[in-house]
Amino acid sequence: MRETPQSAKGQFKQFEIPEEWSDSYSDGDKALCTEVVTWLNMHVKSLTWMSTAAHVNRSTLSTMLKGAYPSPPTRSLKKVVDTIASIDARADVRDTPFIPSSVTRLVTTACNRARKYKAFSVVTAEVGTGKTRALKEYAAVHSNTVLVESDPNMSPAVFIEDVASGLMINPGKGYQSKEKRYRLILEAVTGRDVLIIVDEAETVNPNTLHYVRRIHDKGDIGVVLAGTPKLDMLVAPKGGQFDQIRSRVQFWPKPVRGITREDADAVITGTFEDLGEIDRGVYEALWHYSRGSMRVLVEALMPAIRDYGLKKHTLSAELVHAVAKDVLSLG
């Protein structure tokens, strides 16, 4: 195999199937090699890309695909072919479309009010209701919005680094410390229509909250704290770690305990619209097994139905029951 010369504009290097093979190659090895070369050319992928994806040394991969590897290449070629199979399988996955839900509307209201009044909003929901995806969608379509996805016990330094990155602040030499980045953030947000969203806020280090509050106060911007209902229990008590934030909250609805039936029906319709009219029994069955969880509905039930059911059967309530019980062990 040889790669054709790359043009001045950096065009993709085409690969060629070897005309000569080392004696170490079996007929099966030659077939695998041909399959890999064909796939790389079809998908315009480089040796570097494939060696990284398949965890095979680039030099080894190059020699194998040239037909010149001195020992049997079967094992390494099989790793590459298995990687290709996984990539192709993922390409067949049909993503569930983003359908605005009651949770989306609540998140949008919380964000808009925090931005408008330059205050704090608190929005909480049980896990799996779609809160985080709604926050990501809001941040994606609203300029000057920074979404910080908290990690457990997130320190002030990490929080400040994430905010600076979200604001596209590139601190120069001498501005790498937490305090100096904090000053750069204040300079960047003051007088601007900026909103900072902190997801899973209940998990951050308590000292981080002081920086959240001070950026809000000194920058005069809105902040949304989002999380599970545990966040409500942290914000509510007087004298707690959120004590100085509680008085600044202007929007704080009750926790979302689950998606609504209307939410579920809208997502089901949007996901299976390519199948035509959907029997009402399908909606009933999917709602039953989802138990008010958008995550169970979107990430478990509907992908399983497509992967294990629709390839051989038409969509029906009976199919939903079978897949839920046999594939997902849902009772």
Secondary structure, DSSP 8 states (H G I E B T S, - for coil): --B----TT-----B---SS--TT--HHHHHHHHHHHHHHHHHT--HHHHHHHHT--HHHHHHHHTT--SS--HHHHHHHHHHHHHHHHHHT---------HHHHHHHHHHHHHHHHT-EEEEEB-TTSSHHHHHHHHHHHSTTEEEEE--TT--HHHHHHHHHHHTT----TT--SHHHHHHHHHHHHTTS--EEEEETGGGS-HHHHHHHHHHHHHHT-EEEEEE-HHHHHHHSSTTSTTHHHHTTEEE----B-S--HHHHHHHHHHHSGGG-S--HHHHHHHHHHHTT-HHIIIIIIHHHHHHHTTTTS---HHHHHHHHHHTS---
